[in-house]
Amino acid sequence: MFWTDFVRPKHPNTSLLETIPFTIQTSTGSLYRQAERSALSARPANLIRVMPAEESQLPHLIIPPRRRDFVLRSVIFANGNLTDLPAARAAVQDGDLLIAADGGARHCRELGLTPAVIVGDFDSLDDTELLELQRAGVELERHPARKDFTDLELALRRAVAHGADEILVLGALGARWDQTLANLLLPAAADLRGVRIRLLDGPQEITLLQGGETLAISGQPGDTVSLVPLGGDAQGVVTSGLEYPLDHETLFFGATRGVSNTLLGESASARIKEGLLLCVVIHNGS
């Protein structure tokens, strides 16, 4: 499996995460709590403080600046399609924090995995499934059906709230175009900026590149690389290692100039000065 990577501009300060509403049903000693204690106990500065709610107010998660020598990676299973189960299983590494967005828990079980936490309104899971998962030590974070966020966005916020530097999302694409388009745009959310988020669907890897960022692309010669501007023109685009290079050029919103480029070797890069670029890498040999 081949991945992309980011080189992001450094920021002197890390701001507090915005308020995240949630209601949690905890399972004492869950896999999530065990993983959290193990990963963070070495550095007290990394601990997350949960402020108690006052009456009907929801708790605030306060995220301190990251001061650790390791990358905390989370893998989120959404409730969309998994087109390549072996590839999905191979993408999960030891030490990953596994989060399921509601019905994404079924993907976990199909792959023989136990998520640390399930986030959502649980309209895709029946009571028997929830009971079995709870008995397995899975933490349930229940939200009302009438809410302002999709289950996947809530799962992303949960991962960020616990300090994830990198998030891999599986099962984000599916038959519903509205959900698929919304999922593709989620990495552009302001409160998710600074976290590397990648969507994986079989041989296809999707990443969002924002102004001032450089994307390092890895793969094999002949792999397809497409750069699609979102929300307006992408300005100052510079690429290397692709068959059709760009040198401080503009990819215009609604145009298809950046589609179906080709990787010349095992690595390439793309940089953008201003705007948003959706980068799709198709590993044709996978």
C-alpha positions in Angstrom: 0.0 0.0 0.0 1.3 3.5 -0.8 0.5 6.7 0.9 0.7 10.4 0.5 2.2 12.6 3.2 2.0 16.3 4.1 4.5 19.0 4.7 2.6 21.7 6.4 3.7 25.2 7.6 4.5 25.3 11.3 2.3 27.3 13.6 3.8 28.7 16.8 0.7 28.0 18.8 -1.9 25.3 19.0 -5.4 26.6 19.6 -8.0 25.0 21.8 -10.5 22.8 20.0 -13.9 24.3 19.6 -16.8 22.9 21.8 -17.8 19.4 20.7 -21.2 18.3 21.8 -21.6 14.6 22.7 -23.1 12.2 25.2 -21.0 9.3 26.2 -22.0 5.8 27.5 -18.7 4.5 28.9 -17.5 0.9 29.3 -15.0 0.9 32.1 -11.7 -0.6 31.0 -12.6 -0.3 27.3 -10.0 -0.8 24.7 -10.1 2.9 24.0 -9.3 3.8 27.6 -6.5 1.3 27.7 -5.0 2.6 24.5 -5.4 6.2 25.7 -3.7 5.6 29.1 -0.9 3.7 27.5 -0.2 6.3 24.8 -0.5 9.4 26.9 0.7 8.4 30.4 4.3 9.0 29.5 3.7 12.7 28.9 1.2 14.4 31.4 1.1 17.4 29.1 -0.7 15.3 26.5 -3.6 14.4 28.8 -7.0 15.5 27.7 -9.2 17.2 30.4 -12.9 16.8 30.2 -14.7 19.6 31.9 -17.9 18.5 33.7 -21.2 19.7 32.2 -23.3 22.1 34.0 -27.0 21.2 33.9 -28.0 20.9 30.2 -24.7 22.2 28.9 -22.4 19.8 27.1 -18.8 19.1 28.2 -15.8 20.9 26.7 -12.8 19.0 25.5 -9.6 21.0 26.1 -6.8 19.9 23.9 -3.3 20.9 25.0 -0.5 21.5 22.5 1.0 18.3 21.1 4.3 17.6 22.8 5.2 14.0 22.0 7.7 12.1 20.0 5.2 9.8 18.2 2.4 10.1 15.7 -1.0 9.2 17.0 -3.0 7.7 14.2 -6.7 6.9 14.1 -8.6 4.7 11.7 -12.2 5.5 11.3 -14.7 3.1 9.7 -17.6 4.9 8.1 -20.9 3.3 7.0 -20.2 3.4 3.3 -18.9 0.8 0.9 -15.7 -1.2 1.5 -14.7 -2.3 -2.0 -11.6 -4.2 -1.1 -11.7 -5.9 2.3 -8.1 -7.3 2.3 -6.7 -3.8 1.4 -8.8 -2.3 4.2 -7.5 -4.8 6.7 -3.9 -4.3 5.6 -4.3 -0.5 6.1 -4.9 -1.0 9.8 -1.7 -1.0 11.9 -0.9 -2.1 15.4 -1.4 0.9 17.7 -4.1 2.6 15.6 -7.0 4.0 17.5 -10.1 2.4 15.9 -13.3 4.4 15.8 -16.5 3.3 14.0 -19.0 5.8 12.8 -22.3 4.0 13.6 -22.8 1.2 11.1 -19.1 1.3 10.3 -18.9 -1.1 13.3 -20.1 -3.8 11.0 -17.1 -3.3 8.8 -14.9 -3.7 11.8 -16.5 -7.0 12.8 -16.3 -8.3 9.3 -12.6 -7.7 9.3 -12.2 -9.2 12.8 -11.5 -5.9 14.4 -12.9 -4.4 17.6 -13.3 -0.6 17.6 -12.4 1.3 20.7 -15.4 3.5 20.4 -18.5 3.8 18.2 -19.9 7.3 17.5 -23.3 8.1 16.1 -27.1 8.1 16.7 -27.0 4.2 16.3 -29.8 4.2 13.7 -27.7 1.6 11.7 -27.1 -0.8 14.5 -29.8 -2.8 16.4 -29.9 -3.3 20.1 -28.5 -6.8 20.0 -25.4 -5.6 18.1 -24.9 -2.7 20.5 -25.1 -5.0 23.5 -22.6 -7.4 22.0 -20.2 -4.6 21.2 -20.6 -3.1 24.7 -19.9 -6.5 26.2 -16.7 -6.6 24.2 -15.5 -3.5 25.9 -16.4 -1.0 23.2 -17.3 2.5 24.3 -20.5 3.9 22.9 -20.8 7.7 22.2 -24.5 8.2 21.5 -25.9 11.3 19.8 -29.5 12.3 19.1 -30.9 11.5 15.7 -31.7 15.2 15.2 -28.2 16.7 15.1 -26.1 19.1 13.1 -23.3 16.7 12.2 -23.1 13.4 10.3 -21.8 10.4 12.2 -18.6 10.6 10.3 -17.9 14.2 11.2 -18.6 13.4 14.8 -16.1 10.5 14.6 -13.5 12.8 13.1 -14.0 15.3 15.9 -13.7 12.5 18.4 -10.4 11.5 16.9 -9.1 15.0 16.8 -10.3 15.6 20.4 -8.0 12.8 21.5 -5.0 14.2 19.8 -4.9 12.3 16.5 -2.2 13.7 14.2 -3.3 11.4 11.3 -6.7 10.0 10.4 -7.4 7.3 7.8 -11.0 7.0 6.8 -12.4 3.7 5.3 -15.9 3.3 3.9 -16.5 7.0 3.3 -17.8 6.5 -0.2 -21.0 4.8 -1.2 -24.2 4.8 -3.2 -25.5 8.1 -1.7 -23.9 11.0 -3.6 -24.9 13.5 -1.0 -23.1 11.6 1.8 -20.1 10.9 -0.5 -19.7 14.5 -1.5 -20.1 15.7 2.1 -17.5 13.2 3.2 -15.0 14.3 0.6 -15.3 17.8 1.8 -15.0 17.1 5.5 -11.2 17.5 5.6 -11.8 21.2 4.6 -13.5 21.9 7.9 -11.7 24.7 9.8 -11.5 22.7 13.1 -9.9 19.7 11.3 -7.2 21.8 9.7 -3.7 20.7 10.8 -4.7 17.0 10.9 -3.7 14.7 8.1 -6.9 13.1 6.8 -6.9 10.5 4.1 -9.9 8.6 2.6 -9.1 5.1 1.3 -11.3 3.2 -1.1 -9.6 0.1 -2.5 -6.7 1.3 -4.7 -7.9 4.9 -4.5 -6.5 7.4 -2.0 -8.1 10.8 -1.5 -6.5 13.8 0.3 -7.4 17.4 0.5 -4.5 19.9 -0.1 -5.0 23.4 1.4 -3.2 26.7 0.7 0.5 26.7 1.9 0.7 22.9 2.0 2.9 20.5 0.1 1.7 16.9 -0.6 4.3 14.1 -1.0 2.9 11.4 -3.2 4.2 7.8 -3.3 3.3 5.0 -5.6 4.5 3.2 -8.8 5.1 4.5 -12.3 1.9 4.7 -14.2 -0.3 5.4 -11.1 -3.0 8.0 -11.8 -2.9 11.4 -10.0 -5.7 13.9 -10.3 -5.9 17.4 -8.8 -9.3 18.9 -8.7 -9.9 22.5 -7.4 -12.7 23.0 -4.9 -14.6 26.1 -3.9 -12.7 28.3 -6.3 -9.5 28.5 -8.3 -6.4 26.8 -7.0 -3.5 29.2 -7.4 0.2 28.8 -7.5 0.1 25.1 -8.1 3.5 23.4 -8.5 4.0 19.7 -9.2 7.0 17.5 -9.7 7.3 13.9 -10.7 4.2 13.9 -12.9 3.9 13.5 -16.7 2.2 16.8 -17.1 4.0 19.3 -14.7 2.6 22.5 -13.3 4.8 25.5 -12.5 3.1 28.1 -10.4 0.0 27.8 -12.4 -3.8 28.1 -11.7 -6.2 25.2 -11.9 -9.6 26.8 -12.5 -12.7 25.7 -10.5 -15.0 23.7 -12.7 -12.3 22.8 -15.3 -10.7 19.4 -15.7 -7.1 20.3 -16.5 -5.7 18.5 -13.4 -7.5 15.2 -14.0 -5.7 12.0 -15.0 -2.1 12.9 -14.7 0.5 10.1 -14.3 3.2 9.3 -11.8 6.5 9.0 -13.5 8.5 7.3 -10.7 7.8 6.2 -7.2 7.4 9.7 -5.8 6.0 13.0 -6.8 4.8 16.2 -5.1 2.2 18.9 -5.4 2.1 22.3 -3.7 -0.5 25.0 -3.7 -0.2 28.6 -2.7 -3.9 29.5 -2.3 -7.2 27.5 -2.5 -8.2 23.9 -2.1 -7.2 20.9 -4.2 -8.7 17.4 -4.0 -5.9 15.0 -4.7 -6.9 11.5 -5.9 -4.2 8.9 -6.4 -5.2 5.6 -8.1 -2.7 2.9 -7.5 -3.2 1.0 -10.8 -1.0 -1.9 -9.8 -2.8 -2.6 -6.5 
